[in-house]
Amino acid sequence: MDPLVVGLLVSLGFVLGLAFLFLVIYRHHLRQTRRAHAGAARKSLPDNTRPPSLPFQVPQRWVTIRSSNTALIRELLGVSDETAVPWSEALARTRERALFVSGPVDGWTLVLGGRLPDPARDVEALFRWLHRLSRELGEVHFYAADRVVHTHAWARLDDGRVTRAYAWTGETQWNEGRYTLEERLLGMRCRAYFEEAEPAPFGSVAPEVRNTERVILLARRWSVDPVAASERLLQQEAVRSEGDDGLPG
């Protein structure tokens, strides 16, 4: 074989091997960066604004409704008394294709379940569902936070009118209403439509990670903390259970 051809093949092999080595190093660097971002997101929150320690897993999507009319909410959502379950069971079944309605907590009602619209699948369907519900019930909030891929959303409607909404699923799907004081205080970043998500500098927290971690804090400021509300609902269930156990047979 021509020595020139051999030399070219050796050079090509060397370049390809070097490129492969750089690819391996780069992928390792990306993994380390993602872990650093996730840790920094948790450490960057002051103690009084960190998400609470959780006795159960926070659902990826939930709704809060400013109403104590549980019967009406269940009727509008198609949740019959026969399918209603204790809140402790609802928390364990949040991924099922169902809806679970809580009792009222401080004038708010929680709704969980896999039947809640997913903005990552169809943001228009989410808007229509919330609009219909808000026209019937008044103030309705929607929250979503996927802590794996960091998609997130929040929406606040009053009598069918959107006062604020934002949904990010790899790109901005919904951005309506004025950026609120609560979002600003929590350092939540909302991208404009078609705005590219630039890589975060090494050691800093990507806006998408920060937003996902703080959705629950926004819910606490806008309506009701789903963790604190669920703890109260579980305590109420425990008290009722103890009362039932004390009844004569």
C-alpha contacts under 8 A as a table, 3 or more apart, distances in Angstrom:
res1	aa1	res2	aa2	distance
1	M	5	V	7.06
1	M	6	V	6.94
2	D	5	V	5.29
2	D	6	V	6.41
3	P	6	V	4.98
3	P	7	G	6.06
4	L	7	G	5.06
4	L	8	L	6.22
5	V	8	L	5.05
5	V	9	L	6.18
6	V	9	L	5.14
6	V	10	V	6.17
7	G	10	V	5.15
7	G	11	S	6.13
8	L	11	S	5.04
8	L	12	L	6.06
9	L	12	L	5.01
9	L	13	G	6.10
10	V	13	G	5.09
10	V	14	F	6.17
11	S	14	F	5.07
11	S	15	V	6.24
12	L	15	V	5.13
12	L	16	L	6.15
13	G	16	L	5.17
13	G	17	G	6.05
14	F	17	G	5.14
14	F	18	L	6.12
15	V	18	L	5.07
15	V	19	A	6.11
16	L	19	A	5.02
16	L	20	F	6.17
17	G	20	F	5.09
17	G	21	L	6.22
18	L	21	L	5.06
18	L	22	F	6.24
19	A	22	F	5.11
19	A	23	L	6.21
20	F	23	L	5.02
20	F	24	V	6.33
21	L	24	V	5.20
21	L	25	I	6.31
22	F	25	I	5.09
22	F	26	Y	6.01
23	L	26	Y	5.03
23	L	27	R	6.17
24	V	27	R	5.31
24	V	28	H	6.28
25	I	28	H	5.16
25	I	29	H	6.18
26	Y	29	H	4.97
26	Y	30	L	6.27
27	R	30	L	5.05
27	R	31	R	6.36
28	H	31	R	5.22
28	H	32	Q	6.31
29	H	32	Q	5.13
29	H	33	T	6.09
30	L	33	T	5.00
30	L	34	R	6.20
31	R	34	R	5.26
31	R	35	R	6.39
32	Q	35	R	5.22
32	Q	36	A	6.19
33	T	36	A	5.00
33	T	37	H	6.10
33	T	202	F	6.62
33	T	203	G	7.03
34	R	37	H	5.06
34	R	38	A	6.23
35	R	38	A	5.19
35	R	39	G	6.25
36	A	39	G	5.18
36	A	40	A	5.97
36	A	203	G	6.32
37	H	40	A	5.05
37	H	41	A	6.01
37	H	203	G	6.51
37	H	204	S	6.22
37	H	205	V	4.86
37	H	206	A	6.81
37	H	209	V	7.48
38	A	41	A	5.21
38	A	42	R	6.69
38	A	205	V	7.36
38	A	209	V	6.93
39	G	42	R	5.40
39	G	43	K	6.32
40	A	43	K	4.95
40	A	44	S	5.74
40	A	203	G	7.62
40	A	204	S	7.11
40	A	205	V	6.24
41	A	44	S	5.30
41	A	45	L	7.01
41	A	205	V	5.84
41	A	209	V	6.86
41	A	210	R	5.82
41	A	213	E	7.30
42	R	45	L	5.97
42	R	50	R	7.37
42	R	213	E	7.64
43	K	46	P	7.75
45	L	49	T	6.03
45	L	50	R	5.42
46	P	49	T	5.41
46	P	50	R	6.20
47	D	50	R	5.50
49	T	217	L	6.98
50	R	217	L	7.68
51	P	213	E	7.56
51	P	214	R	7.30
51	P	216	I	6.86
51	P	217	L	6.55
52	P	227	V	7.59
54	L	57	Q	6.59
54	L	58	V	7.48
54	L	227	V	7.00
56	F	91	L	7.55
57	Q	91	L	7.79
58	V	226	P	7.83
58	V	227	V	7.14
59	P	62	W	6.65
59	P	91	L	7.87
59	P	94	T	6.32
59	P	95	R	7.92
59	P	112	L	7.33
60	Q	144	A	5.40
60	Q	145	A	5.17
60	Q	146	D	5.58
61	R	112	L	6.91
61	R	113	G	7.62
61	R	116	L	7.12
61	R	118	D	7.79
61	R	142	F	7.52
61	R	143	Y	5.62
61	R	144	A	4.26
61	R	145	A	6.61
62	W	110	L	7.10
62	W	111	V	5.80
62	W	112	L	5.01
62	W	113	G	7.46
62	W	116	L	7.46
62	W	142	F	6.09
62	W	143	Y	5.47
62	W	144	A	6.60
63	V	110	L	5.73
63	V	111	V	5.02
63	V	112	L	6.71
63	V	140	V	7.19
63	V	141	H	5.53
63	V	142	F	4.55
63	V	143	Y	6.25
64	T	108	W	6.38
64	T	109	T	5.57
64	T	110	L	4.72
64	T	111	V	6.38
64	T	140	V	5.99
64	T	141	H	5.14
64	T	142	F	6.60
64	T	223	S	7.04
64	T	224	V	7.36
65	I	108	W	5.45
65	I	109	T	5.12
65	I	110	L	6.56
65	I	137	L	7.55
65	I	138	G	7.99
65	I	139	E	6.07
65	I	140	V	4.63
65	I	141	H	6.34
66	R	107	G	5.99
66	R	108	W	4.55
66	R	109	T	6.52
66	R	137	L	7.82
66	R	138	G	7.33
66	R	139	E	5.55
66	R	140	V	6.52
66	R	223	S	7.91
67	S	70	T	7.63
67	S	104	P	7.35
67	S	107	G	5.63
67	S	108	W	5.33
67	S	109	T	6.16
67	S	137	L	7.28
68	S	103	G	7.40
68	S	104	P	4.98
68	S	105	V	7.83
68	S	107	G	5.39
68	S	108	W	6.14
68	S	109	T	6.33
69	N	72	L	5.53
69	N	73	I	6.40
69	N	104	P	7.82
70	T	73	I	5.16
70	T	74	R	6.12
70	T	101	V	7.47
70	T	102	S	7.57
70	T	103	G	6.33
70	T	104	P	7.14
70	T	109	T	7.40
71	A	74	R	5.24
71	A	75	E	6.18
72	L	75	E	5.02
72	L	76	L	6.21
73	I	76	L	5.21
73	I	77	L	6.17
73	I	101	V	7.76
73	I	137	L	7.88
74	R	77	L	5.11
74	R	78	G	5.86
74	R	79	V	4.71
74	R	80	S	6.50
74	R	101	V	6.74
75	E	78	G	5.11
75	E	79	V	6.05
75	E	80	S	6.88
76	L	79	V	7.77
76	L	133	L	7.63
77	L	99	L	7.72
79	V	83	T	6.44
79	V	84	A	6.78
79	V	99	L	6.96
79	V	100	F	7.53
79	V	101	V	7.86
80	S	83	T	5.40
80	S	84	A	6.35
81	D	84	A	5.05
84	A	100	F	6.94
84	A	101	V	7.58
85	V	89	E	6.32
85	V	90	A	6.44
85	V	100	F	7.43
86	P	89	E	5.39
86	P	90	A	6.38
86	P	237	E	7.62
87	W	90	A	4.78
87	W	91	L	6.18
87	W	100	F	7.94
87	W	102	S	6.44
87	W	230	S	7.61
87	W	233	L	6.83
87	W	234	L	6.69
87	W	237	E	7.90
88	S	91	L	5.39
88	S	92	A	6.73
88	S	234	L	6.28
89	E	92	A	5.19
89	E	93	R	6.37
90	A	93	R	5.10
90	A	94	T	6.13
90	A	100	F	5.99
90	A	112	L	7.50
90	A	113	G	7.81
91	L	94	T	5.63
91	L	112	L	7.94
93	R	96	E	5.57
93	R	113	G	7.16
94	T	98	A	7.89
94	T	100	F	8.00
94	T	112	L	6.02
94	T	113	G	4.38
94	T	114	G	6.00
95	R	113	G	5.82
95	R	114	G	4.70
96	E	113	G	6.13
96	E	114	G	4.97
96	E	115	R	7.49
97	R	113	G	6.53
97	R	114	G	4.50
97	R	115	R	4.91
98	A	113	G	5.25
98	A	114	G	5.64
98	A	115	R	5.11
99	L	111	V	6.71
99	L	112	L	5.70
99	L	113	G	4.50
99	L	114	G	6.82
99	L	115	R	5.87
99	L	116	L	7.11
100	F	111	V	5.53
100	F	112	L	5.15
100	F	113	G	5.91
101	V	109	T	7.13
101	V	110	L	5.95
101	V	111	V	4.69
101	V	112	L	6.74
102	S	109	T	5.80
102	S	110	L	5.27
102	S	111	V	6.42
102	S	233	L	7.85
103	G	109	T	6.12
103	G	110	L	7.60
103	G	233	L	7.46
104	P	107	G	5.70
104	P	108	W	5.32
104	P	109	T	4.79
104	P	110	L	7.67
105	V	108	W	5.16
105	V	109	T	6.31
105	V	229	A	6.31
105	V	232	R	7.91
105	V	233	L	7.77
108	W	223	S	7.47
108	W	224	V	7.04
110	L	226	P	7.43
112	L	116	L	7.17
113	G	116	L	5.96
114	G	117	P	7.94
117	P	122	D	7.50
117	P	123	V	7.95
117	P	125	A	6.74
117	P	126	L	5.11
117	P	129	W	7.54
118	D	121	R	5.44
118	D	122	D	6.34
118	D	123	V	7.02
118	D	126	L	6.68
119	P	122	D	5.19
119	P	123	V	4.27
119	P	124	E	7.91
119	P	125	A	7.98
119	P	126	L	6.21
119	P	153	A	7.41
119	P	167	A	6.86
119	P	169	T	7.49
119	P	173	Q	7.90
120	A	123	V	6.76
120	A	151	T	7.60
120	A	169	T	5.53
122	D	125	A	5.40
122	D	126	L	6.58
123	V	126	L	4.96
123	V	127	F	6.29
123	V	173	Q	6.86
123	V	174	W	7.40
124	E	127	F	5.08
124	E	128	R	6.27
125	A	128	R	5.19
125	A	129	W	6.11
126	L	129	W	5.19
126	L	130	L	6.16
127	F	130	L	5.25
127	F	131	H	5.93
128	R	131	H	5.07
128	R	132	R	6.17
129	W	132	R	5.39
129	W	133	L	6.27
130	L	133	L	5.08
130	L	134	S	5.90
130	L	140	V	7.23
130	L	142	F	7.91
130	L	157	L	7.48
130	L	160	G	7.65
131	H	134	S	5.18
131	H	135	R	6.14
131	H	157	L	7.30
131	H	160	G	4.75
131	H	161	R	7.17
131	H	162	V	7.98
132	R	135	R	5.32
132	R	136	E	6.66
132	R	160	G	6.74
133	L	136	E	5.34
133	L	137	L	6.07
133	L	138	G	7.82
133	L	140	V	7.39
133	L	160	G	7.55
134	S	137	L	5.01
134	S	138	G	4.75
134	S	139	E	5.94
134	S	140	V	5.55
134	S	157	L	6.27
134	S	158	D	6.05
134	S	159	D	5.10
134	S	160	G	4.70
134	S	161	R	7.81
135	R	138	G	5.85
135	R	158	D	7.60
135	R	159	D	4.58
135	R	160	G	4.40
136	E	159	D	7.24
137	L	140	V	7.32
137	L	159	D	7.09
138	G	157	L	7.58
138	G	158	D	5.08
138	G	159	D	4.31
138	G	160	G	7.05
139	E	156	R	7.28
139	E	157	L	5.64
139	E	158	D	4.29
139	E	159	D	6.32
140	V	156	R	6.00
140	V	157	L	5.34
140	V	158	D	6.44
141	H	154	W	7.31
141	H	155	A	5.54
141	H	156	R	4.53
141	H	157	L	6.35
141	H	223	S	7.84
142	F	153	A	7.63
142	F	154	W	5.40
142	F	155	A	5.05
142	F	156	R	6.63
143	Y	152	H	7.66
143	Y	153	A	5.66
143	Y	154	W	4.48
143	Y	155	A	6.69
143	Y	215	V	6.96
143	Y	216	I	7.93
143	Y	219	A	7.35
144	A	151	T	7.76
144	A	152	H	5.08
144	A	153	A	4.93
144	A	154	W	6.38
144	A	215	V	7.31
145	A	150	H	6.67
145	A	151	T	6.06
145	A	152	H	4.40
145	A	153	A	6.67
145	A	212	T	5.23
145	A	213	E	7.61
145	A	215	V	6.56
146	D	149	V	5.98
146	D	150	H	5.04
146	D	151	T	5.34
146	D	152	H	6.25
146	D	212	T	6.80
147	R	150	H	5.06
147	R	151	T	7.58
147	R	209	V	7.96
147	R	212	T	6.44
147	R	213	E	7.41
150	H	169	T	7.93
150	H	208	E	5.96
150	H	209	V	5.78
150	H	212	T	5.62
151	T	167	A	7.83
151	T	168	W	5.63
151	T	169	T	4.73
151	T	170	G	6.73
151	T	208	E	7.26
151	T	212	T	6.92
152	H	167	A	5.90
152	H	168	W	5.54
152	H	169	T	6.73
152	H	208	E	7.88
152	H	211	N	7.15
152	H	212	T	5.68
152	H	215	V	7.60
153	A	165	A	7.49
153	A	166	Y	5.43
153	A	167	A	4.04
153	A	168	W	6.21
153	A	215	V	7.81
154	W	165	A	5.61
154	W	166	Y	5.51
154	W	167	A	6.48
154	W	215	V	7.42
155	A	162	V	7.45
155	A	163	T	7.90
155	A	164	R	5.66
155	A	165	A	3.97
155	A	166	Y	6.31
156	R	162	V	6.09
156	R	163	T	5.77
156	R	164	R	5.31
156	R	165	A	6.19
157	L	160	G	5.90
157	L	161	R	5.26
157	L	162	V	4.38
157	L	163	T	5.58
157	L	164	R	7.16
158	D	161	R	5.22
158	D	162	V	6.58
158	D	163	T	7.00
162	V	165	A	6.90
162	V	176	E	7.39
162	V	177	G	7.11
163	T	176	E	7.54
163	T	177	G	5.46
163	T	178	R	7.65
164	R	175	N	7.80
164	R	176	E	5.60
164	R	177	G	4.39
164	R	178	R	6.35
164	R	179	Y	7.44
164	R	180	T	7.85
165	A	174	W	6.56
165	A	175	N	5.61
165	A	176	E	5.12
165	A	177	G	6.45
166	Y	172	T	7.69
166	Y	173	Q	7.55
166	Y	174	W	5.02
166	Y	175	N	4.46
166	Y	176	E	6.52
166	Y	190	C	7.16
167	A	172	T	5.99
167	A	173	Q	5.39
167	A	174	W	4.89
167	A	175	N	6.66
168	W	171	E	5.36
168	W	172	T	4.49
168	W	173	Q	5.72
168	W	174	W	7.21
169	T	172	T	6.51
169	T	173	Q	6.86
171	E	193	Y	7.65
171	E	194	F	7.06
171	E	195	E	7.64
171	E	196	E	7.58
171	E	197	A	7.72
172	T	175	N	7.05
172	T	191	R	6.41
172	T	192	A	6.68
172	T	193	Y	5.41
172	T	194	F	6.85
172	T	195	E	7.63
173	Q	193	Y	7.22
174	W	193	Y	7.81
175	N	190	C	7.71
175	N	191	R	7.98
175	N	192	A	7.04
175	N	193	Y	7.37
179	Y	183	E	6.76
179	Y	184	R	7.37
180	T	183	E	5.33
180	T	184	R	6.38
181	L	184	R	5.04
181	L	185	L	6.11
182	E	185	L	5.16
182	E	186	L	6.23
182	E	218	L	6.77
182	E	221	R	7.05
182	E	222	W	7.92
183	E	186	L	5.24
183	E	187	G	6.23
183	E	188	M	5.27
183	E	189	R	7.89
183	E	218	L	7.01
184	R	187	G	5.08
184	R	188	M	6.09
185	L	188	M	7.79
186	L	214	R	7.18
186	L	217	L	7.92
186	L	218	L	7.63
187	G	210	R	7.90
188	M	207	P	7.03
188	M	210	R	6.79
188	M	211	N	5.31
188	M	214	R	7.61
189	R	207	P	5.75
189	R	208	E	7.66
189	R	211	N	6.81
191	R	195	E	6.08
192	A	195	E	5.38
199	P	206	A	7.52
200	A	204	S	6.27
200	A	205	V	6.68
200	A	206	A	5.25
201	P	204	S	5.62
205	V	209	V	6.66
205	V	210	R	6.59
206	A	209	V	5.36
206	A	210	R	6.41
207	P	210	R	5.03
207	P	211	N	6.00
208	E	211	N	5.16
208	E	212	T	6.18
209	V	212	T	5.25
209	V	213	E	6.32
210	R	213	E	5.27
210	R	214	R	6.28
211	N	214	R	5.21
211	N	215	V	6.17
212	T	215	V	5.61
213	E	216	I	7.19
214	R	217	L	5.00
214	R	218	L	6.34
215	V	218	L	5.08
215	V	219	A	6.30
216	I	219	A	5.00
216	I	220	R	6.30
216	I	225	D	6.74
216	I	226	P	7.56
217	L	220	R	4.98
217	L	221	R	6.48
217	L	225	D	7.37
218	L	221	R	5.16
218	L	222	W	6.05
219	A	222	W	5.13
219	A	223	S	5.54
219	A	224	V	5.90
219	A	225	D	5.82
219	A	226	P	7.71
220	R	223	S	5.63
220	R	224	V	4.75
220	R	225	D	4.21
220	R	226	P	7.66
221	R	224	V	7.08
221	R	225	D	7.90
224	V	228	A	7.95
224	V	229	A	6.88
225	D	228	A	5.41
225	D	229	A	5.95
226	P	229	A	5.04
226	P	230	S	5.85
227	V	230	S	5.12
227	V	231	E	6.19
228	A	231	E	5.12
228	A	232	R	6.39
229	A	232	R	5.20
229	A	233	L	6.26
230	S	233	L	4.93
230	S	234	L	6.06
231	E	234	L	5.11
231	E	235	Q	6.18
232	R	235	Q	5.01
232	R	236	Q	6.19
233	L	236	Q	5.06
233	L	237	E	6.25
234	L	237	E	5.00
234	L	238	A	6.21
235	Q	238	A	5.03
235	Q	239	V	6.23
236	Q	239	V	5.12
236	Q	240	R	6.21
237	E	240	R	5.10
237	E	241	S	6.03
238	A	241	S	5.00
238	A	242	E	6.18
239	V	242	E	5.16
239	V	243	G	6.20
240	R	243	G	4.97
240	R	244	D	6.14
241	S	244	D	5.09
241	S	245	D	6.19
242	E	245	D	5.07
242	E	246	G	6.32
243	G	246	G	5.17
243	G	247	L	6.67
244	D	247	L	5.33
